[in-house]
Amino acid sequence: MKTNFIWYSPDTNINAPDTIHQILMFGKLSDIAFLKKNLGKAKIKEQFLRYPKKIYTPAALNFIKNFILEIHTPIDEQQYLSHTSRSTR
């Protein structure tokens, strides 16, 4: 069974950072389990930290960071959040 995770492209490279972020943010838990089974948590975590993408809501980022990937070190959340507050200075 072929699963398309990126809706704008018929060709999906599961190893690409964009695909990983798309699945983490917009996929179902079964999609995330598929990703973890095929790539492993270490590779997903490495791609997540090395190539941040500004697509996450605060709640989704918290869930993915703390429960899915179990990242317990601080990260720069501004690199991941889709709506960040601007400096008002």
PyMOL Python script that loads the backbone (N, CA, C, O; Angstrom):
from pymol import cmd

cmd.read_pdbstr("""\
ATOM      1  N   MET A   1       0.842  -1.185   0.000  1.00  0.00           N
ATOM      2  CA  MET A   1       0.000   0.000   0.000  1.00  0.00           C
ATOM      3  C   MET A   1       0.880   1.238   0.000  1.00  0.00           C
ATOM      4  O   MET A   1       1.696   1.424   0.902  1.00  0.00           O
ATOM      5  N   LYS A   2       0.720   2.069  -0.987  1.00  0.00           N
ATOM      6  CA  LYS A   2       1.491   3.305  -1.077  1.00  0.00           C
ATOM      7  C   LYS A   2       0.700   4.432  -0.425  1.00  0.00           C
ATOM      8  O   LYS A   2      -0.485   4.619  -0.703  1.00  0.00           O
ATOM      9  N   THR A   3       1.366   5.169   0.436  1.00  0.00           N
ATOM     10  CA  THR A   3       0.735   6.288   1.115  1.00  0.00           C
ATOM     11  C   THR A   3       1.369   7.572   0.631  1.00  0.00           C
ATOM     12  O   THR A   3       2.594   7.688   0.600  1.00  0.00           O
ATOM     13  N   ASN A   4       0.554   8.532   0.255  1.00  0.00           N
ATOM     14  CA  ASN A   4       1.053   9.850  -0.133  1.00  0.00           C
ATOM     15  C   ASN A   4       0.944  10.783   1.053  1.00  0.00           C
ATOM     16  O   ASN A   4      -0.154  11.069   1.530  1.00  0.00           O
ATOM     17  N   PHE A   5       2.076  11.254   1.525  1.00  0.00           N
ATOM     18  CA  PHE A   5       2.080  12.142   2.668  1.00  0.00           C
ATOM     19  C   PHE A   5       2.094  13.608   2.260  1.00  0.00           C
ATOM     20  O   PHE A   5       1.639  14.468   3.015  1.00  0.00           O
ATOM     21  N   ILE A   6       2.612  13.896   1.074  1.00  0.00           N
ATOM     22  CA  ILE A   6       2.634  15.270   0.598  1.00  0.00           C
ATOM     23  C   ILE A   6       1.618  15.368  -0.515  1.00  0.00           C
ATOM     24  O   ILE A   6       1.712  14.671  -1.526  1.00  0.00           O
ATOM     25  N   TRP A   7       0.659  16.230  -0.322  1.00  0.00           N
ATOM     26  CA  TRP A   7      -0.495  16.269  -1.217  1.00  0.00           C
ATOM     27  C   TRP A   7      -0.234  17.037  -2.493  1.00  0.00           C
ATOM     28  O   TRP A   7      -1.028  16.943  -3.430  1.00  0.00           O
ATOM     29  N   TYR A   8       0.846  17.793  -2.566  1.00  0.00           N
ATOM     30  CA  TYR A   8       1.117  18.570  -3.760  1.00  0.00           C
ATOM     31  C   TYR A   8       2.100  17.865  -4.697  1.00  0.00           C
ATOM     32  O   TYR A   8       2.455  18.422  -5.736  1.00  0.00           O
ATOM     33  N   SER A   9       2.542  16.669  -4.360  1.00  0.00           N
ATOM     34  CA  SER A   9       3.506  15.958  -5.191  1.00  0.00           C
ATOM     35  C   SER A   9       3.193  14.468  -5.221  1.00  0.00           C
ATOM     36  O   SER A   9       2.950  13.869  -4.173  1.00  0.00           O
ATOM     37  N   PRO A  10       3.194  13.865  -6.397  1.00  0.00           N
ATOM     38  CA  PRO A  10       2.957  12.418  -6.457  1.00  0.00           C
ATOM     39  C   PRO A  10       4.157  11.609  -5.969  1.00  0.00           C
ATOM     40  O   PRO A  10       3.997  10.451  -5.582  1.00  0.00           O
ATOM     41  N   ASP A  11       5.358  12.197  -5.980  1.00  0.00           N
ATOM     42  CA  ASP A  11       6.570  11.513  -5.533  1.00  0.00           C
ATOM     43  C   ASP A  11       6.919  11.971  -4.124  1.00  0.00           C
ATOM     44  O   ASP A  11       7.144  13.156  -3.876  1.00  0.00           O
ATOM     45  N   THR A  12       6.957  11.012  -3.209  1.00  0.00           N
ATOM     46  CA  THR A  12       7.246  11.338  -1.822  1.00  0.00           C
ATOM     47  C   THR A  12       8.540  10.670  -1.400  1.00  0.00           C
ATOM     48  O   THR A  12       8.680   9.450  -1.487  1.00  0.00           O
ATOM     49  N   ASN A  13       9.482  11.477  -0.945  1.00  0.00           N
ATOM     50  CA  ASN A  13      10.727  10.959  -0.397  1.00  0.00           C
ATOM     51  C   ASN A  13      10.598  11.014   1.121  1.00  0.00           C
ATOM     52  O   ASN A  13      10.657  12.093   1.710  1.00  0.00           O
ATOM     53  N   ILE A  14      10.425   9.873   1.748  1.00  0.00           N
ATOM     54  CA  ILE A  14      10.178   9.822   3.186  1.00  0.00           C
ATOM     55  C   ILE A  14      11.384  10.303   3.995  1.00  0.00           C
ATOM     56  O   ILE A  14      11.232  10.649   5.167  1.00  0.00           O
ATOM     57  N   ASN A  15      12.561  10.331   3.403  1.00  0.00           N
ATOM     58  CA  ASN A  15      13.765  10.786   4.096  1.00  0.00           C
ATOM     59  C   ASN A  15      13.948  12.299   4.064  1.00  0.00           C
ATOM     60  O   ASN A  15      14.794  12.829   4.785  1.00  0.00           O
ATOM     61  N   ALA A  16      13.182  12.996   3.255  1.00  0.00           N
ATOM     62  CA  ALA A  16      13.331  14.441   3.123  1.00  0.00           C
ATOM     63  C   ALA A  16      12.816  15.155   4.374  1.00  0.00           C
ATOM     64  O   ALA A  16      11.781  14.777   4.922  1.00  0.00           O
ATOM     65  N   PRO A  17      13.535  16.183   4.825  1.00  0.00           N
ATOM     66  CA  PRO A  17      13.081  16.930   5.996  1.00  0.00           C
ATOM     67  C   PRO A  17      11.668  17.496   5.844  1.00  0.00           C
ATOM     68  O   PRO A  17      10.899  17.499   6.805  1.00  0.00           O
ATOM     69  N   ASP A  18      11.322  17.970   4.660  1.00  0.00           N
ATOM     70  CA  ASP A  18       9.974  18.504   4.446  1.00  0.00           C
ATOM     71  C   ASP A  18       8.912  17.435   4.668  1.00  0.00           C
ATOM     72  O   ASP A  18       7.875  17.704   5.275  1.00  0.00           O
ATOM     73  N   THR A  19       9.165  16.239   4.185  1.00  0.00           N
ATOM     74  CA  THR A  19       8.211  15.150   4.367  1.00  0.00           C
ATOM     75  C   THR A  19       8.070  14.804   5.844  1.00  0.00           C
ATOM     76  O   THR A  19       6.959  14.596   6.332  1.00  0.00           O
ATOM     77  N   ILE A  20       9.174  14.745   6.542  1.00  0.00           N
ATOM     78  CA  ILE A  20       9.138  14.434   7.971  1.00  0.00           C
ATOM     79  C   ILE A  20       8.321  15.475   8.717  1.00  0.00           C
ATOM     80  O   ILE A  20       7.477  15.123   9.542  1.00  0.00           O
ATOM     81  N   HIS A  21       8.558  16.755   8.440  1.00  0.00           N
ATOM     82  CA  HIS A  21       7.790  17.822   9.102  1.00  0.00           C
ATOM     83  C   HIS A  21       6.308  17.753   8.732  1.00  0.00           C
ATOM     84  O   HIS A  21       5.447  17.939   9.593  1.00  0.00           O
ATOM     85  N   GLN A  22       6.008  17.490   7.472  1.00  0.00           N
ATOM     86  CA  GLN A  22       4.610  17.384   7.041  1.00  0.00           C
ATOM     87  C   GLN A  22       3.889  16.269   7.794  1.00  0.00           C
ATOM     88  O   GLN A  22       2.754  16.445   8.236  1.00  0.00           O
ATOM     89  N   ILE A  23       4.549  15.129   7.936  1.00  0.00           N
ATOM     90  CA  ILE A  23       3.925  14.008   8.637  1.00  0.00           C
ATOM     91  C   ILE A  23       3.759  14.316  10.114  1.00  0.00           C
ATOM     92  O   ILE A  23       2.711  14.030  10.693  1.00  0.00           O
ATOM     93  N   LEU A  24       4.784  14.897  10.732  1.00  0.00           N
ATOM     94  CA  LEU A  24       4.689  15.214  12.161  1.00  0.00           C
ATOM     95  C   LEU A  24       3.579  16.222  12.446  1.00  0.00           C
ATOM     96  O   LEU A  24       2.864  16.090  13.439  1.00  0.00           O
ATOM     97  N   MET A  25       3.432  17.219  11.593  1.00  0.00           N
ATOM     98  CA  MET A  25       2.438  18.257  11.849  1.00  0.00           C
ATOM     99  C   MET A  25       1.033  17.871  11.379  1.00  0.00           C
ATOM    100  O   MET A  25       0.060  18.090  12.100  1.00  0.00           O
ATOM    101  N   PHE A  26       0.921  17.306  10.194  1.00  0.00           N
ATOM    102  CA  PHE A  26      -0.395  17.109   9.588  1.00  0.00           C
ATOM    103  C   PHE A  26      -0.842  15.647   9.520  1.00  0.00           C
ATOM    104  O   PHE A  26      -1.997  15.368   9.201  1.00  0.00           O
ATOM    105  N   GLY A  27       0.059  14.722   9.815  1.00  0.00           N
ATOM    106  CA  GLY A  27      -0.284  13.306   9.725  1.00  0.00           C
ATOM    107  C   GLY A  27      -1.060  12.809  10.932  1.00  0.00           C
ATOM    108  O   GLY A  27      -1.106  13.453  11.980  1.00  0.00           O
ATOM    109  N   LYS A  28      -1.664  11.650  10.755  1.00  0.00           N
ATOM    110  CA  LYS A  28      -2.350  10.978  11.860  1.00  0.00           C
ATOM    111  C   LYS A  28      -1.306  10.243  12.693  1.00  0.00           C
ATOM    112  O   LYS A  28      -0.155  10.103  12.279  1.00  0.00           O
ATOM    113  N   LEU A  29      -1.713   9.779  13.860  1.00  0.00           N
ATOM    114  CA  LEU A  29      -0.782   9.028  14.704  1.00  0.00           C
ATOM    115  C   LEU A  29      -0.282   7.773  13.992  1.00  0.00           C
ATOM    116  O   LEU A  29       0.859   7.357  14.193  1.00  0.00           O
ATOM    117  N   SER A  30      -1.132   7.171  13.161  1.00  0.00           N
ATOM    118  CA  SER A  30      -0.690   6.000  12.398  1.00  0.00           C
ATOM    119  C   SER A  30       0.384   6.378  11.378  1.00  0.00           C
ATOM    120  O   SER A  30       1.280   5.579  11.106  1.00  0.00           O
ATOM    121  N   ASP A  31       0.307   7.587  10.807  1.00  0.00           N
ATOM    122  CA  ASP A  31       1.339   8.060   9.883  1.00  0.00           C
ATOM    123  C   ASP A  31       2.664   8.267  10.620  1.00  0.00           C
ATOM    124  O   ASP A  31       3.729   7.929  10.105  1.00  0.00           O
ATOM    125  N   ILE A  32       2.585   8.823  11.824  1.00  0.00           N
ATOM    126  CA  ILE A  32       3.791   9.040  12.622  1.00  0.00           C
ATOM    127  C   ILE A  32       4.397   7.702  13.029  1.00  0.00           C
ATOM    128  O   ILE A  32       5.619   7.553  13.024  1.00  0.00           O
ATOM    129  N   ALA A  33       3.566   6.732  13.380  1.00  0.00           N
ATOM    130  CA  ALA A  33       4.064   5.394  13.723  1.00  0.00           C
ATOM    131  C   ALA A  33       4.758   4.758  12.514  1.00  0.00           C
ATOM    132  O   ALA A  33       5.800   4.119  12.661  1.00  0.00           O
ATOM    133  N   PHE A  34       4.180   4.932  11.319  1.00  0.00           N
ATOM    134  CA  PHE A  34       4.791   4.432  10.087  1.00  0.00           C
ATOM    135  C   PHE A  34       6.161   5.074   9.880  1.00  0.00           C
ATOM    136  O   PHE A  34       7.128   4.398   9.529  1.00  0.00           O
ATOM    137  N   LEU A  35       6.232   6.379  10.099  1.00  0.00           N
ATOM    138  CA  LEU A  35       7.486   7.112   9.939  1.00  0.00           C
ATOM    139  C   LEU A  35       8.536   6.599  10.927  1.00  0.00           C
ATOM    140  O   LEU A  35       9.683   6.365  10.545  1.00  0.00           O
ATOM    141  N   LYS A  36       8.152   6.423  12.187  1.00  0.00           N
ATOM    142  CA  LYS A  36       9.084   5.937  13.202  1.00  0.00           C
ATOM    143  C   LYS A  36       9.550   4.516  12.902  1.00  0.00           C
ATOM    144  O   LYS A  36      10.709   4.175  13.136  1.00  0.00           O
ATOM    145  N   LYS A  37       8.653   3.696  12.390  1.00  0.00           N
ATOM    146  CA  LYS A  37       9.004   2.315  12.065  1.00  0.00           C
ATOM    147  C   LYS A  37      10.002   2.254  10.908  1.00  0.00           C
ATOM    148  O   LYS A  37      10.925   1.439  10.930  1.00  0.00           O
ATOM    149  N   ASN A  38       9.825   3.105   9.903  1.00  0.00           N
ATOM    150  CA  ASN A  38      10.659   3.056   8.707  1.00  0.00           C
ATOM    151  C   ASN A  38      11.958   3.842   8.816  1.00  0.00           C
ATOM    152  O   ASN A  38      12.954   3.471   8.194  1.00  0.00           O
ATOM    153  N   LEU A  39      11.965   4.919   9.592  1.00  0.00           N
ATOM    154  CA  LEU A  39      13.177   5.730   9.705  1.00  0.00           C
ATOM    155  C   LEU A  39      13.873   5.593  11.051  1.00  0.00           C
ATOM    156  O   LEU A  39      15.094   5.721  11.137  1.00  0.00           O
ATOM    157  N   GLY A  40      13.109   5.337  12.089  1.00  0.00           N
ATOM    158  CA  GLY A  40      13.666   5.290  13.434  1.00  0.00           C
ATOM    159  C   GLY A  40      13.595   6.658  14.090  1.00  0.00           C
ATOM    160  O   GLY A  40      13.707   7.691  13.429  1.00  0.00           O
ATOM    161  N   LYS A  41      13.407   6.644  15.402  1.00  0.00           N
ATOM    162  CA  LYS A  41      13.246   7.906  16.124  1.00  0.00           C
ATOM    163  C   LYS A  41      14.505   8.768  16.066  1.00  0.00           C
ATOM    164  O   LYS A  41      14.404   9.993  15.993  1.00  0.00           O
ATOM    165  N   ALA A  42      15.678   8.159  16.097  1.00  0.00           N
ATOM    166  CA  ALA A  42      16.937   8.921  16.076  1.00  0.00           C
ATOM    167  C   ALA A  42      17.072   9.742  14.792  1.00  0.00           C
ATOM    168  O   ALA A  42      17.464  10.908  14.846  1.00  0.00           O
ATOM    169  N   LYS A  43      16.753   9.148  13.642  1.00  0.00           N
ATOM    170  CA  LYS A  43      16.865   9.877  12.369  1.00  0.00           C
ATOM    171  C   LYS A  43      15.817  10.976  12.277  1.00  0.00           C
ATOM    172  O   LYS A  43      16.109  12.068  11.789  1.00  0.00           O
ATOM    173  N   ILE A  44      14.608  10.704  12.737  1.00  0.00           N
ATOM    174  CA  ILE A  44      13.552  11.725  12.711  1.00  0.00           C
ATOM    175  C   ILE A  44      13.949  12.901  13.600  1.00  0.00           C
ATOM    176  O   ILE A  44      13.803  14.061  13.214  1.00  0.00           O
ATOM    177  N   LYS A  45      14.444  12.594  14.778  1.00  0.00           N
ATOM    178  CA  LYS A  45      14.860  13.637  15.723  1.00  0.00           C
ATOM    179  C   LYS A  45      15.996  14.474  15.139  1.00  0.00           C
ATOM    180  O   LYS A  45      16.000  15.699  15.260  1.00  0.00           O
ATOM    181  N   GLU A  46      16.959  13.803  14.505  1.00  0.00           N
ATOM    182  CA  GLU A  46      18.092  14.513  13.905  1.00  0.00           C
ATOM    183  C   GLU A  46      17.626  15.452  12.785  1.00  0.00           C
ATOM    184  O   GLU A  46      18.071  16.597  12.711  1.00  0.00           O
ATOM    185  N   GLN A  47      16.738  14.973  11.923  1.00  0.00           N
ATOM    186  CA  GLN A  47      16.207  15.802  10.830  1.00  0.00           C
ATOM    187  C   GLN A  47      15.359  16.952  11.386  1.00  0.00           C
ATOM    188  O   GLN A  47      15.429  18.075  10.888  1.00  0.00           O
ATOM    189  N   PHE A  48      14.569  16.670  12.408  1.00  0.00           N
ATOM    190  CA  PHE A  48      13.716  17.677  13.037  1.00  0.00           C
ATOM    191  C   PHE A  48      14.558  18.817  13.607  1.00  0.00           C
ATOM    192  O   PHE A  48      14.210  19.986  13.442  1.00  0.00           O
ATOM    193  N   LEU A  49      15.647  18.488  14.269  1.00  0.00           N
ATOM    194  CA  LEU A  49      16.488  19.504  14.884  1.00  0.00           C
ATOM    195  C   LEU A  49      17.402  20.208  13.889  1.00  0.00           C
ATOM    196  O   LEU A  49      17.666  21.401  14.035  1.00  0.00           O
ATOM    197  N   ARG A  50      17.886  19.497  12.889  1.00  0.00           N
ATOM    198  CA  ARG A  50      18.820  20.087  11.928  1.00  0.00           C
ATOM    199  C   ARG A  50      18.122  21.006  10.918  1.00  0.00           C
ATOM    200  O   ARG A  50      18.691  22.014  10.501  1.00  0.00           O
ATOM    201  N   TYR A  51      16.895  20.659  10.527  1.00  0.00           N
ATOM    202  CA  TYR A  51      16.174  21.426   9.510  1.00  0.00           C
ATOM    203  C   TYR A  51      14.825  21.899  10.051  1.00  0.00           C
ATOM    204  O   TYR A  51      13.796  21.316   9.708  1.00  0.00           O
ATOM    205  N   PRO A  52      14.803  22.939  10.888  1.00  0.00           N
ATOM    206  CA  PRO A  52      13.520  23.417  11.420  1.00  0.00           C
ATOM    207  C   PRO A  52      12.627  23.964  10.314  1.00  0.00           C
ATOM    208  O   PRO A  52      13.113  24.456   9.296  1.00  0.00           O
ATOM    209  N   LYS A  53      11.323  23.873  10.523  1.00  0.00           N
ATOM    210  CA  LYS A  53      10.347  24.373   9.548  1.00  0.00           C
ATOM    211  C   LYS A  53       9.233  25.064  10.311  1.00  0.00           C
ATOM    212  O   LYS A  53       8.708  24.519  11.282  1.00  0.00           O
ATOM    213  N   LYS A  54       8.872  26.255   9.877  1.00  0.00           N
ATOM    214  CA  LYS A  54       7.884  27.068  10.570  1.00  0.00           C
ATOM    215  C   LYS A  54       6.460  26.689  10.160  1.00  0.00           C
ATOM    216  O   LYS A  54       5.791  27.430   9.440  1.00  0.00           O
ATOM    217  N   ILE A  55       6.009  25.524  10.630  1.00  0.00           N
ATOM    218  CA  ILE A  55       4.653  25.076  10.292  1.00  0.00           C
ATOM    219  C   ILE A  55       3.847  24.662  11.515  1.00  0.00           C
ATOM    220  O   ILE A  55       2.675  24.312  11.381  1.00  0.00           O
ATOM    221  N   TYR A  56       4.438  24.693  12.693  1.00  0.00           N
ATOM    222  CA  TYR A  56       3.808  24.123  13.873  1.00  0.00           C
ATOM    223  C   TYR A  56       3.010  25.143  14.674  1.00  0.00           C
ATOM    224  O   TYR A  56       3.358  26.323  14.730  1.00  0.00           O
ATOM    225  N   THR A  57       1.945  24.672  15.284  1.00  0.00           N
ATOM    226  CA  THR A  57       1.235  25.464  16.283  1.00  0.00           C
ATOM    227  C   THR A  57       1.941  25.207  17.618  1.00  0.00           C
ATOM    228  O   THR A  57       2.651  24.210  17.749  1.00  0.00           O
ATOM    229  N   PRO A  58       1.760  26.083  18.608  1.00  0.00           N
ATOM    230  CA  PRO A  58       2.421  25.844  19.900  1.00  0.00           C
ATOM    231  C   PRO A  58       2.050  24.496  20.520  1.00  0.00           C
ATOM    232  O   PRO A  58       2.919  23.803  21.049  1.00  0.00           O
ATOM    233  N   ALA A  59       0.776  24.118  20.461  1.00  0.00           N
ATOM    234  CA  ALA A  59       0.342  22.849  21.048  1.00  0.00           C
ATOM    235  C   ALA A  59       0.947  21.661  20.308  1.00  0.00           C
ATOM    236  O   ALA A  59       1.399  20.704  20.936  1.00  0.00           O
ATOM    237  N   ALA A  60       0.958  21.714  18.988  1.00  0.00           N
ATOM    238  CA  ALA A  60       1.515  20.611  18.197  1.00  0.00           C
ATOM    239  C   ALA A  60       3.016  20.482  18.433  1.00  0.00           C
ATOM    240  O   ALA A  60       3.528  19.370  18.570  1.00  0.00           O
ATOM    241  N   LEU A  61       3.722  21.605  18.481  1.00  0.00           N
ATOM    242  CA  LEU A  61       5.162  21.565  18.723  1.00  0.00           C
ATOM    243  C   LEU A  61       5.459  20.954  20.093  1.00  0.00           C
ATOM    244  O   LEU A  61       6.368  20.136  20.231  1.00  0.00           O
ATOM    245  N   ASN A  62       4.699  21.349  21.087  1.00  0.00           N
ATOM    246  CA  ASN A  62       4.889  20.804  22.433  1.00  0.00           C
ATOM    247  C   ASN A  62       4.664  19.285  22.433  1.00  0.00           C
ATOM    248  O   ASN A  62       5.455  18.543  23.016  1.00  0.00           O
ATOM    249  N   PHE A  63       3.607  18.830  21.794  1.00  0.00           N
ATOM    250  CA  PHE A  63       3.298  17.402  21.742  1.00  0.00           C
ATOM    251  C   PHE A  63       4.388  16.621  21.019  1.00  0.00           C
ATOM    252  O   PHE A  63       4.848  15.589  21.507  1.00  0.00           O
ATOM    253  N   ILE A  64       4.799  17.116  19.855  1.00  0.00           N
ATOM    254  CA  ILE A  64       5.802  16.417  19.050  1.00  0.00           C
ATOM    255  C   ILE A  64       7.151  16.410  19.752  1.00  0.00           C
ATOM    256  O   ILE A  64       7.821  15.380  19.815  1.00  0.00           O
ATOM    257  N   LYS A  65       7.546  17.566  20.282  1.00  0.00           N
ATOM    258  CA  LYS A  65       8.844  17.681  20.946  1.00  0.00           C
ATOM    259  C   LYS A  65       8.917  16.808  22.194  1.00  0.00           C
ATOM    260  O   LYS A  65       9.883  16.068  22.377  1.00  0.00           O
ATOM    261  N   ASN A  66       7.913  16.888  23.044  1.00  0.00           N
ATOM    262  CA  ASN A  66       7.982  16.224  24.343  1.00  0.00           C
ATOM    263  C   ASN A  66       7.534  14.769  24.344  1.00  0.00           C
ATOM    264  O   ASN A  66       8.097  13.955  25.075  1.00  0.00           O
ATOM    265  N   PHE A  67       6.538  14.428  23.543  1.00  0.00           N
ATOM    266  CA  PHE A  67       5.967  13.082  23.618  1.00  0.00           C
ATOM    267  C   PHE A  67       6.333  12.178  22.444  1.00  0.00           C
ATOM    268  O   PHE A  67       6.604  10.994  22.641  1.00  0.00           O
ATOM    269  N   ILE A  68       6.344  12.714  21.240  1.00  0.00           N
ATOM    270  CA  ILE A  68       6.660  11.893  20.070  1.00  0.00           C
ATOM    271  C   ILE A  68       8.173  11.680  19.952  1.00  0.00           C
ATOM    272  O   ILE A  68       8.638  10.548  19.823  1.00  0.00           O
ATOM    273  N   LEU A  69       8.938  12.783  19.998  1.00  0.00           N
ATOM    274  CA  LEU A  69      10.389  12.688  19.812  1.00  0.00           C
ATOM    275  C   LEU A  69      11.169  12.657  21.123  1.00  0.00           C
ATOM    276  O   LEU A  69      12.364  12.359  21.123  1.00  0.00           O
ATOM    277  N   GLU A  70      10.520  12.957  22.221  1.00  0.00           N
ATOM    278  CA  GLU A  70      11.144  12.964  23.549  1.00  0.00           C
ATOM    279  C   GLU A  70      12.421  13.796  23.577  1.00  0.00           C
ATOM    280  O   GLU A  70      13.475  13.325  24.001  1.00  0.00           O
ATOM    281  N   ILE A  71      12.309  15.041  23.118  1.00  0.00           N
ATOM    282  CA  ILE A  71      13.417  15.986  23.159  1.00  0.00           C
ATOM    283  C   ILE A  71      13.279  16.763  24.464  1.00  0.00           C
ATOM    284  O   ILE A  71      12.300  17.481  24.667  1.00  0.00           O
ATOM    285  N   HIS A  72      14.257  16.616  25.339  1.00  0.00           N
ATOM    286  CA  HIS A  72      14.177  17.243  26.652  1.00  0.00           C
ATOM    287  C   HIS A  72      15.133  18.419  26.799  1.00  0.00           C
ATOM    288  O   HIS A  72      15.235  19.007  27.876  1.00  0.00           O
ATOM    289  N   THR A  73      15.824  18.761  25.734  1.00  0.00           N
ATOM    290  CA  THR A  73      16.693  19.926  25.754  1.00  0.00           C
ATOM    291  C   THR A  73      15.946  21.099  25.130  1.00  0.00           C
ATOM    292  O   THR A  73      15.072  20.893  24.288  1.00  0.00           O
ATOM    293  N   PRO A  74      16.277  22.329  25.530  1.00  0.00           N
ATOM    294  CA  PRO A  74      15.604  23.489  24.937  1.00  0.00           C
ATOM    295  C   PRO A  74      15.899  23.614  23.446  1.00  0.00           C
ATOM    296  O   PRO A  74      17.006  23.323  22.991  1.00  0.00           O
ATOM    297  N   ILE A  75      14.892  24.050  22.697  1.00  0.00           N
ATOM    298  CA  ILE A  75      15.059  24.348  21.272  1.00  0.00           C
ATOM    299  C   ILE A  75      14.558  25.768  21.042  1.00  0.00           C
ATOM    300  O   ILE A  75      13.808  26.307  21.855  1.00  0.00           O
ATOM    301  N   ASP A  76      14.970  26.367  19.940  1.00  0.00           N
ATOM    302  CA  ASP A  76      14.494  27.697  19.580  1.00  0.00           C
ATOM    303  C   ASP A  76      13.124  27.543  18.922  1.00  0.00           C
ATOM    304  O   ASP A  76      13.034  27.287  17.721  1.00  0.00           O
ATOM    305  N   GLU A  77      12.081  27.695  19.694  1.00  0.00           N
ATOM    306  CA  GLU A  77      10.721  27.466  19.203  1.00  0.00           C
ATOM    307  C   GLU A  77      10.336  28.438  18.093  1.00  0.00           C
ATOM    308  O   GLU A  77       9.459  28.127  17.287  1.00  0.00           O
ATOM    309  N   GLN A  78      10.963  29.590  18.037  1.00  0.00           N
ATOM    310  CA  GLN A  78      10.639  30.567  16.989  1.00  0.00           C
ATOM    311  C   GLN A  78      10.950  30.030  15.596  1.00  0.00           C
ATOM    312  O   GLN A  78      10.384  30.502  14.609  1.00  0.00           O
ATOM    313  N   GLN A  79      11.839  29.054  15.510  1.00  0.00           N
ATOM    314  CA  GLN A  79      12.176  28.450  14.217  1.00  0.00           C
ATOM    315  C   GLN A  79      11.140  27.429  13.767  1.00  0.00           C
ATOM    316  O   GLN A  79      11.165  26.988  12.618  1.00  0.00           O
ATOM    317  N   TYR A  80      10.226  27.047  14.663  1.00  0.00           N
ATOM    318  CA  TYR A  80       9.239  26.015  14.362  1.00  0.00           C
ATOM    319  C   TYR A  80       7.803  26.539  14.325  1.00  0.00           C
ATOM    320  O   TYR A  80       6.961  25.982  13.622  1.00  0.00           O
ATOM    321  N   LEU A  81       7.522  27.590  15.065  1.00  0.00           N
ATOM    322  CA  LEU A  81       6.151  28.082  15.182  1.00  0.00           C
ATOM    323  C   LEU A  81       5.757  28.886  13.950  1.00  0.00           C
ATOM    324  O   LEU A  81       6.512  29.738  13.482  1.00  0.00           O
ATOM    325  N   SER A  82       4.565  28.605  13.433  1.00  0.00           N
ATOM    326  CA  SER A  82       4.112  29.281  12.214  1.00  0.00           C
ATOM    327  C   SER A  82       3.727  30.724  12.483  1.00  0.00           C
ATOM    328  O   SER A  82       3.884  31.574  11.607  1.00  0.00           O
ATOM    329  N   HIS A  83       3.238  31.015  13.651  1.00  0.00           N
ATOM    330  CA  HIS A  83       2.861  32.388  14.010  1.00  0.00           C
ATOM    331  C   HIS A  83       3.649  32.792  15.230  1.00  0.00           C
ATOM    332  O   HIS A  83       3.360  32.373  16.351  1.00  0.00           O
ATOM    333  N   THR A  84       4.647  33.611  14.992  1.00  0.00           N
ATOM    334  CA  THR A  84       5.461  34.087  16.104  1.00  0.00           C
ATOM    335  C   THR A  84       5.266  35.579  16.271  1.00  0.00           C
ATOM    336  O   THR A  84       5.046  36.310  15.306  1.00  0.00           O
ATOM    337  N   SER A  85       5.350  36.005  17.491  1.00  0.00           N
ATOM    338  CA  SER A  85       5.173  37.443  17.732  1.00  0.00           C
ATOM    339  C   SER A  85       6.405  38.178  17.237  1.00  0.00           C
ATOM    340  O   SER A  85       7.526  37.674  17.310  1.00  0.00           O
ATOM    341  N   ARG A  86       6.173  39.368  16.737  1.00  0.00           N
ATOM    342  CA  ARG A  86       7.261  40.192  16.241  1.00  0.00           C
ATOM    343  C   ARG A  86       7.722  41.131  17.342  1.00  0.00           C
ATOM    344  O   ARG A  86       7.011  41.365  18.320  1.00  0.00           O
ATOM    345  N   SER A  87       8.889  41.648  17.172  1.00  0.00           N
ATOM    346  CA  SER A  87       9.415  42.633  18.115  1.00  0.00           C
ATOM    347  C   SER A  87       8.594  43.917  17.963  1.00  0.00           C
ATOM    348  O   SER A  87       8.332  44.358  16.844  1.00  0.00           O
ATOM    349  N   THR A  88       8.198  44.502  19.058  1.00  0.00           N
ATOM    350  CA  THR A  88       7.380  45.729  19.003  1.00  0.00           C
ATOM    351  C   THR A  88       8.212  46.952  19.304  1.00  0.00           C
ATOM    352  O   THR A  88       7.667  48.030  19.539  1.00  0.00           O
ATOM    353  N   ARG A  89       9.499  46.805  19.302  1.00  0.00           N
ATOM    354  CA  ARG A  89      10.392  47.930  19.536  1.00  0.00           C
ATOM    355  C   ARG A  89      10.422  48.869  18.391  1.00  0.00           C
ATOM    356  O   ARG A  89      11.132  49.874  18.435  1.00  0.00           O
TER     357      ARG A  89
END
""", "prot")
cmd.dss("prot")
cmd.show_as("cartoon", "prot")
cmd.util.cbc("prot")
cmd.orient("prot")
